Amino acid sequence: MSDSEESMSTMPVLQKRPKISLPANTDGSGDDQDDISSTASTILDDISESSNVPRRGKGKPRIKRPKLQFRYINHVKEDHGLPLFGLSINQLTREGDPIVFATVGTNRVTLYELQDSGKIKLLQAYVDPS
């Protein structure tokens, strides 16, 4: 016998499990002749080896994020060359007032005004001398 024939002879044989029939009328009325008969099945399938393999396909649906309607206009580079930690825009302005914003760096706070022409004007700069 070869190895493949020997392994086939030792494989277990799967048997079908019997079906269980239930009586058609279980309401206790005594009417055993019912037009509808019900049967319950107790067949359990064995879990196959292929169910452990990760499957490709549809998973959790991905949410598409909408593209924001921003466009690059300008950038500002401060003279100290240190990174900025924050930027805040004044939102309490009336219509027609210029936009004022502030930047915060390592040891300074700087206030700017955005002019209608697109230029940025320095209003005030606060520096910590220590």
mmCIF file of the C-alpha atoms, coordinates in Angstrom:
data_MODEL
# 
_entry.id   MODEL 
# 
loop_
_atom_site.group_PDB 
_atom_site.id 
_atom_site.type_symbol 
_atom_site.label_atom_id 
_atom_site.label_alt_id 
_atom_site.label_comp_id 
_atom_site.label_asym_id 
_atom_site.label_entity_id 
_atom_site.label_seq_id 
_atom_site.pdbx_PDB_ins_code 
_atom_site.Cartn_x 
_atom_site.Cartn_y 
_atom_site.Cartn_z 
_atom_site.occupancy 
_atom_site.B_iso_or_equiv 
_atom_site.pdbx_formal_charge 
_atom_site.auth_seq_id 
_atom_site.auth_comp_id 
_atom_site.auth_asym_id 
_atom_site.auth_atom_id 
_atom_site.pdbx_PDB_model_num 
ATOM 1   C CA . MET A 1 1   ? 0.000   0.000  0.000  1.00 0.00 ? 1   MET A CA 1 
ATOM 2   C CA . SER A 1 2   ? 1.199   3.502  -0.764 1.00 0.00 ? 2   SER A CA 1 
ATOM 3   C CA . ASP A 1 3   ? 1.030   6.386  1.702  1.00 0.00 ? 3   ASP A CA 1 
ATOM 4   C CA . SER A 1 4   ? -2.049  7.918  0.047  1.00 0.00 ? 4   SER A CA 1 
ATOM 5   C CA . GLU A 1 5   ? -3.993  4.624  0.141  1.00 0.00 ? 5   GLU A CA 1 
ATOM 6   C CA . GLU A 1 6   ? -3.010  4.070  3.752  1.00 0.00 ? 6   GLU A CA 1 
ATOM 7   C CA . SER A 1 7   ? -4.189  7.539  4.819  1.00 0.00 ? 7   SER A CA 1 
ATOM 8   C CA . MET A 1 8   ? -7.515  7.025  3.009  1.00 0.00 ? 8   MET A CA 1 
ATOM 9   C CA . SER A 1 9   ? -8.190  3.778  4.827  1.00 0.00 ? 9   SER A CA 1 
ATOM 10  C CA . THR A 1 10  ? -7.735  5.430  8.244  1.00 0.00 ? 10  THR A CA 1 
ATOM 11  C CA . MET A 1 11  ? -10.076 8.378  7.588  1.00 0.00 ? 11  MET A CA 1 
ATOM 12  C CA . PRO A 1 12  ? -13.291 8.232  9.649  1.00 0.00 ? 12  PRO A CA 1 
ATOM 13  C CA . VAL A 1 13  ? -16.559 7.683  7.845  1.00 0.00 ? 13  VAL A CA 1 
ATOM 14  C CA . LEU A 1 14  ? -19.185 10.353 8.418  1.00 0.00 ? 14  LEU A CA 1 
ATOM 15  C CA . GLN A 1 15  ? -22.669 9.076  9.057  1.00 0.00 ? 15  GLN A CA 1 
ATOM 16  C CA . LYS A 1 16  ? -25.964 10.865 8.618  1.00 0.00 ? 16  LYS A CA 1 
ATOM 17  C CA . ARG A 1 17  ? -27.778 11.631 11.804 1.00 0.00 ? 17  ARG A CA 1 
ATOM 18  C CA . PRO A 1 18  ? -31.390 10.492 12.057 1.00 0.00 ? 18  PRO A CA 1 
ATOM 19  C CA . LYS A 1 19  ? -34.231 12.991 11.698 1.00 0.00 ? 19  LYS A CA 1 
ATOM 20  C CA . ILE A 1 20  ? -36.664 13.326 14.566 1.00 0.00 ? 20  ILE A CA 1 
ATOM 21  C CA . SER A 1 21  ? -40.396 13.552 13.829 1.00 0.00 ? 21  SER A CA 1 
ATOM 22  C CA . LEU A 1 22  ? -42.692 15.385 16.192 1.00 0.00 ? 22  LEU A CA 1 
ATOM 23  C CA . PRO A 1 23  ? -46.413 14.706 16.462 1.00 0.00 ? 23  PRO A CA 1 
ATOM 24  C CA . ALA A 1 24  ? -48.465 17.011 14.261 1.00 0.00 ? 24  ALA A CA 1 
ATOM 25  C CA . ASN A 1 25  ? -50.837 18.177 16.976 1.00 0.00 ? 25  ASN A CA 1 
ATOM 26  C CA . THR A 1 26  ? -49.384 19.169 20.321 1.00 0.00 ? 26  THR A CA 1 
ATOM 27  C CA . ASP A 1 27  ? -52.150 21.460 21.533 1.00 0.00 ? 27  ASP A CA 1 
ATOM 28  C CA . GLY A 1 28  ? -53.872 18.667 23.506 1.00 0.00 ? 28  GLY A CA 1 
ATOM 29  C CA . SER A 1 29  ? -57.202 18.845 21.653 1.00 0.00 ? 29  SER A CA 1 
ATOM 30  C CA . GLY A 1 30  ? -57.081 15.181 20.719 1.00 0.00 ? 30  GLY A CA 1 
ATOM 31  C CA . ASP A 1 31  ? -57.265 15.852 16.987 1.00 0.00 ? 31  ASP A CA 1 
ATOM 32  C CA . ASP A 1 32  ? -54.389 13.716 15.709 1.00 0.00 ? 32  ASP A CA 1 
ATOM 33  C CA . GLN A 1 33  ? -55.320 14.141 12.046 1.00 0.00 ? 33  GLN A CA 1 
ATOM 34  C CA . ASP A 1 34  ? -53.902 17.475 11.072 1.00 0.00 ? 34  ASP A CA 1 
ATOM 35  C CA . ASP A 1 35  ? -53.257 18.659 7.526  1.00 0.00 ? 35  ASP A CA 1 
ATOM 36  C CA . ILE A 1 36  ? -49.854 20.059 8.393  1.00 0.00 ? 36  ILE A CA 1 
ATOM 37  C CA . SER A 1 37  ? -47.151 17.870 9.818  1.00 0.00 ? 37  SER A CA 1 
ATOM 38  C CA . SER A 1 38  ? -44.030 19.365 11.295 1.00 0.00 ? 38  SER A CA 1 
ATOM 39  C CA . THR A 1 39  ? -40.655 17.775 11.621 1.00 0.00 ? 39  THR A CA 1 
ATOM 40  C CA . ALA A 1 40  ? -37.620 19.034 13.425 1.00 0.00 ? 40  ALA A CA 1 
ATOM 41  C CA . SER A 1 41  ? -34.177 18.220 12.220 1.00 0.00 ? 41  SER A CA 1 
ATOM 42  C CA . THR A 1 42  ? -31.194 17.724 14.485 1.00 0.00 ? 42  THR A CA 1 
ATOM 43  C CA . ILE A 1 43  ? -28.576 17.620 11.765 1.00 0.00 ? 43  ILE A CA 1 
ATOM 44  C CA . LEU A 1 44  ? -25.418 19.385 12.842 1.00 0.00 ? 44  LEU A CA 1 
ATOM 45  C CA . ASP A 1 45  ? -22.747 20.004 10.293 1.00 0.00 ? 45  ASP A CA 1 
ATOM 46  C CA . ASP A 1 46  ? -19.138 19.680 11.304 1.00 0.00 ? 46  ASP A CA 1 
ATOM 47  C CA . ILE A 1 47  ? -17.096 22.825 11.063 1.00 0.00 ? 47  ILE A CA 1 
ATOM 48  C CA . SER A 1 48  ? -14.800 22.528 8.102  1.00 0.00 ? 48  SER A CA 1 
ATOM 49  C CA . GLU A 1 49  ? -11.148 23.468 8.156  1.00 0.00 ? 49  GLU A CA 1 
ATOM 50  C CA . SER A 1 50  ? -11.658 26.147 5.510  1.00 0.00 ? 50  SER A CA 1 
ATOM 51  C CA . SER A 1 51  ? -13.775 28.259 7.882  1.00 0.00 ? 51  SER A CA 1 
ATOM 52  C CA . ASN A 1 52  ? -10.641 29.143 9.849  1.00 0.00 ? 52  ASN A CA 1 
ATOM 53  C CA . VAL A 1 53  ? -9.011  30.715 6.800  1.00 0.00 ? 53  VAL A CA 1 
ATOM 54  C CA . PRO A 1 54  ? -9.382  34.517 6.726  1.00 0.00 ? 54  PRO A CA 1 
ATOM 55  C CA . ARG A 1 55  ? -11.594 35.522 3.833  1.00 0.00 ? 55  ARG A CA 1 
ATOM 56  C CA . ARG A 1 56  ? -11.304 38.500 1.589  1.00 0.00 ? 56  ARG A CA 1 
ATOM 57  C CA . GLY A 1 57  ? -14.271 40.471 0.510  1.00 0.00 ? 57  GLY A CA 1 
ATOM 58  C CA . LYS A 1 58  ? -16.731 42.825 1.994  1.00 0.00 ? 58  LYS A CA 1 
ATOM 59  C CA . GLY A 1 59  ? -15.962 43.763 5.518  1.00 0.00 ? 59  GLY A CA 1 
ATOM 60  C CA . LYS A 1 60  ? -16.908 46.851 7.368  1.00 0.00 ? 60  LYS A CA 1 
ATOM 61  C CA . PRO A 1 61  ? -17.997 49.461 4.827  1.00 0.00 ? 61  PRO A CA 1 
ATOM 62  C CA . ARG A 1 62  ? -15.553 52.322 4.558  1.00 0.00 ? 62  ARG A CA 1 
ATOM 63  C CA . ILE A 1 63  ? -16.875 55.815 5.073  1.00 0.00 ? 63  ILE A CA 1 
ATOM 64  C CA . LYS A 1 64  ? -15.879 58.257 2.370  1.00 0.00 ? 64  LYS A CA 1 
ATOM 65  C CA . ARG A 1 65  ? -14.921 61.580 3.829  1.00 0.00 ? 65  ARG A CA 1 
ATOM 66  C CA . PRO A 1 66  ? -16.029 64.580 1.802  1.00 0.00 ? 66  PRO A CA 1 
ATOM 67  C CA . LYS A 1 67  ? -13.330 66.801 0.406  1.00 0.00 ? 67  LYS A CA 1 
ATOM 68  C CA . LEU A 1 68  ? -13.285 70.150 2.126  1.00 0.00 ? 68  LEU A CA 1 
ATOM 69  C CA . GLN A 1 69  ? -13.656 73.262 0.028  1.00 0.00 ? 69  GLN A CA 1 
ATOM 70  C CA . PHE A 1 70  ? -10.390 74.930 1.035  1.00 0.00 ? 70  PHE A CA 1 
ATOM 71  C CA . ARG A 1 71  ? -7.686  76.184 -1.245 1.00 0.00 ? 71  ARG A CA 1 
ATOM 72  C CA . TYR A 1 72  ? -4.130  77.226 -0.530 1.00 0.00 ? 72  TYR A CA 1 
ATOM 73  C CA . ILE A 1 73  ? -3.675  80.976 -0.765 1.00 0.00 ? 73  ILE A CA 1 
ATOM 74  C CA . ASN A 1 74  ? -0.690  81.998 1.311  1.00 0.00 ? 74  ASN A CA 1 
ATOM 75  C CA . HIS A 1 75  ? 1.711   80.940 4.019  1.00 0.00 ? 75  HIS A CA 1 
ATOM 76  C CA . VAL A 1 76  ? 3.436   82.813 6.824  1.00 0.00 ? 76  VAL A CA 1 
ATOM 77  C CA . LYS A 1 77  ? 6.933   82.200 8.100  1.00 0.00 ? 77  LYS A CA 1 
ATOM 78  C CA . GLU A 1 78  ? 7.869   84.006 11.276 1.00 0.00 ? 78  GLU A CA 1 
ATOM 79  C CA . ASP A 1 79  ? 11.364  85.397 11.736 1.00 0.00 ? 79  ASP A CA 1 
ATOM 80  C CA . HIS A 1 80  ? 12.317  83.331 14.788 1.00 0.00 ? 80  HIS A CA 1 
ATOM 81  C CA . GLY A 1 81  ? 12.284  79.992 12.922 1.00 0.00 ? 81  GLY A CA 1 
ATOM 82  C CA . LEU A 1 82  ? 10.773  78.117 15.876 1.00 0.00 ? 82  LEU A CA 1 
ATOM 83  C CA . PRO A 1 83  ? 7.667   75.949 15.573 1.00 0.00 ? 83  PRO A CA 1 
ATOM 84  C CA . LEU A 1 84  ? 4.229   77.414 16.251 1.00 0.00 ? 84  LEU A CA 1 
ATOM 85  C CA . PHE A 1 85  ? 2.022   75.693 18.800 1.00 0.00 ? 85  PHE A CA 1 
ATOM 86  C CA . GLY A 1 86  ? -1.301  77.232 17.948 1.00 0.00 ? 86  GLY A CA 1 
ATOM 87  C CA . LEU A 1 87  ? -3.325  79.597 15.841 1.00 0.00 ? 87  LEU A CA 1 
ATOM 88  C CA . SER A 1 88  ? -6.598  81.240 16.796 1.00 0.00 ? 88  SER A CA 1 
ATOM 89  C CA . ILE A 1 89  ? -8.929  83.283 14.595 1.00 0.00 ? 89  ILE A CA 1 
ATOM 90  C CA . ASN A 1 90  ? -11.147 85.979 16.103 1.00 0.00 ? 90  ASN A CA 1 
ATOM 91  C CA . GLN A 1 91  ? -14.700 84.947 15.267 1.00 0.00 ? 91  GLN A CA 1 
ATOM 92  C CA . LEU A 1 92  ? -16.397 87.826 17.105 1.00 0.00 ? 92  LEU A CA 1 
ATOM 93  C CA . THR A 1 93  ? -16.105 90.364 14.304 1.00 0.00 ? 93  THR A CA 1 
ATOM 94  C CA . ARG A 1 94  ? -18.828 92.222 12.478 1.00 0.00 ? 94  ARG A CA 1 
ATOM 95  C CA . GLU A 1 95  ? -19.324 92.025 8.753  1.00 0.00 ? 95  GLU A CA 1 
ATOM 96  C CA . GLY A 1 96  ? -16.852 94.292 7.000  1.00 0.00 ? 96  GLY A CA 1 
ATOM 97  C CA . ASP A 1 97  ? -14.258 94.168 9.807  1.00 0.00 ? 97  ASP A CA 1 
ATOM 98  C CA . PRO A 1 98  ? -10.859 92.710 8.912  1.00 0.00 ? 98  PRO A CA 1 
ATOM 99  C CA . ILE A 1 99  ? -10.024 89.192 10.079 1.00 0.00 ? 99  ILE A CA 1 
ATOM 100 C CA . VAL A 1 100 ? -7.652  89.145 13.067 1.00 0.00 ? 100 VAL A CA 1 
ATOM 101 C CA . PHE A 1 101 ? -5.737  86.041 14.140 1.00 0.00 ? 101 PHE A CA 1 
ATOM 102 C CA . ALA A 1 102 ? -3.011  85.177 16.634 1.00 0.00 ? 102 ALA A CA 1 
ATOM 103 C CA . THR A 1 103 ? -0.167  82.668 16.609 1.00 0.00 ? 103 THR A CA 1 
ATOM 104 C CA . VAL A 1 104 ? 1.524   81.180 19.664 1.00 0.00 ? 104 VAL A CA 1 
ATOM 105 C CA . GLY A 1 105 ? 5.148   80.067 19.594 1.00 0.00 ? 105 GLY A CA 1 
ATOM 106 C CA . THR A 1 106 ? 7.772   78.999 22.113 1.00 0.00 ? 106 THR A CA 1 
ATOM 107 C CA . ASN A 1 107 ? 8.068   82.309 23.944 1.00 0.00 ? 107 ASN A CA 1 
ATOM 108 C CA . ARG A 1 108 ? 5.872   84.695 21.937 1.00 0.00 ? 108 ARG A CA 1 
ATOM 109 C CA . VAL A 1 109 ? 2.329   85.570 20.922 1.00 0.00 ? 109 VAL A CA 1 
ATOM 110 C CA . THR A 1 110 ? 1.820   87.463 17.674 1.00 0.00 ? 110 THR A CA 1 
ATOM 111 C CA . LEU A 1 111 ? -1.346  89.198 16.413 1.00 0.00 ? 111 LEU A CA 1 
ATOM 112 C CA . TYR A 1 112 ? -1.993  89.636 12.692 1.00 0.00 ? 112 TYR A CA 1 
ATOM 113 C CA . GLU A 1 113 ? -4.650  91.262 10.524 1.00 0.00 ? 113 GLU A CA 1 
ATOM 114 C CA . LEU A 1 114 ? -5.687  89.793 7.187  1.00 0.00 ? 114 LEU A CA 1 
ATOM 115 C CA . GLN A 1 115 ? -6.282  92.627 4.719  1.00 0.00 ? 115 GLN A CA 1 
ATOM 116 C CA . ASP A 1 116 ? -8.695  92.584 1.784  1.00 0.00 ? 116 ASP A CA 1 
ATOM 117 C CA . SER A 1 117 ? -5.804  92.587 -0.689 1.00 0.00 ? 117 SER A CA 1 
ATOM 118 C CA . GLY A 1 118 ? -4.601  89.247 0.730  1.00 0.00 ? 118 GLY A CA 1 
ATOM 119 C CA . LYS A 1 119 ? -1.640  90.698 2.593  1.00 0.00 ? 119 LYS A CA 1 
ATOM 120 C CA . ILE A 1 120 ? -0.986  90.012 6.269  1.00 0.00 ? 120 ILE A CA 1 
ATOM 121 C CA . LYS A 1 121 ? -0.233  92.952 8.558  1.00 0.00 ? 121 LYS A CA 1 
ATOM 122 C CA . LEU A 1 122 ? 1.572   92.530 11.890 1.00 0.00 ? 122 LEU A CA 1 
ATOM 123 C CA . LEU A 1 123 ? -0.452  94.201 14.657 1.00 0.00 ? 123 LEU A CA 1 
ATOM 124 C CA . GLN A 1 124 ? 1.365   93.295 17.883 1.00 0.00 ? 124 GLN A CA 1 
ATOM 125 C CA . ALA A 1 125 ? 3.992   90.868 19.124 1.00 0.00 ? 125 ALA A CA 1 
ATOM 126 C CA . TYR A 1 126 ? 4.470   89.828 22.739 1.00 0.00 ? 126 TYR A CA 1 
ATOM 127 C CA . VAL A 1 127 ? 7.781   88.167 23.642 1.00 0.00 ? 127 VAL A CA 1 
ATOM 128 C CA . ASP A 1 128 ? 8.813   86.647 26.968 1.00 0.00 ? 128 ASP A CA 1 
ATOM 129 C CA . PRO A 1 129 ? 12.382  87.843 27.609 1.00 0.00 ? 129 PRO A CA 1 
ATOM 130 C CA . SER A 1 130 ? 13.359  84.979 29.884 1.00 0.00 ? 130 SER A CA 1 
# 
